[in-house]
Amino acid sequence: MTSQHEHTVRITKEEVALEGILGLPIRPRGVVVFAHGSGSGRLSPRNNFVARHLQRGGLATLLVDLLTEVEADDRRKVFDMNLLANRLLLAKNWLESEPRTRNLGIGYFGASTGAGAALQATAREPSNIKAVVSRGGRPDLAEPYLPSVTAPTLLIVGGHDEPVIEMNQAAYDLLTCEKKLIIVPGATHLFEEPGTLEQVADHANKWFRQYLT
């Protein structure tokens, strides 16, 4: 993480301190917060790959650990959607008060369980949330909140990720906002196959640029 445009940040509230990396291109046209999946965080190679792609497209990015190191070892907290959504809202509020980002529209990029947290956070506090993208996500974990999501939402799933395809199709049917479901051929859950993560980054970049800028 040596780019001159990437800054280490700490987001604090009371006893909680979340570590993050703020990526700032010149004159950003929006900012995307990454909600990582279980057992992952701001150093996730896949999310960093997508973040750099978005930065090249003119979008700022915030990669943030939604759990502290101690919390990350507790499996109950890893799947606690209320807690994760609260932390995303903490990051959103920080962006709205940070001079470098406070005038930017915000998007959420959620991976795996992070997608559930992103959609719950969007439904609970929709102001200034312009778009959501889910990668191999579990939007079903936000099921009670899905009909209340108003931000345009893109669901991306791997073509070989059968159980998650079904979960995403069920979630898609519950969404009443502008929405799209893309199935990437030949991809498994982590999009490790050659070229598949590039497709995710391209789809995400187009979606965010359409609605954030």
Secondary structure, 3 states (H helix, E strand, C coil): CCCCCEEEEEEEECCEEEEEEEECCCCCCCEEEEECCCCCCCCCHHHHHHHHHHHHCCCEEEEECCCCHHHHCCHHHHCCHHHHHHHHHHHHHHHHHCCCCCCCCEEEEEECHHHHHHHHHHHHCCCCEEEEEEECCCHHHHHHHHHHCCCCEEEEEECCCHHHHHHHHHHHHHCCCCEEEEEECCCCCCCCCCCHHHHHHHHHHHHHHHHHC
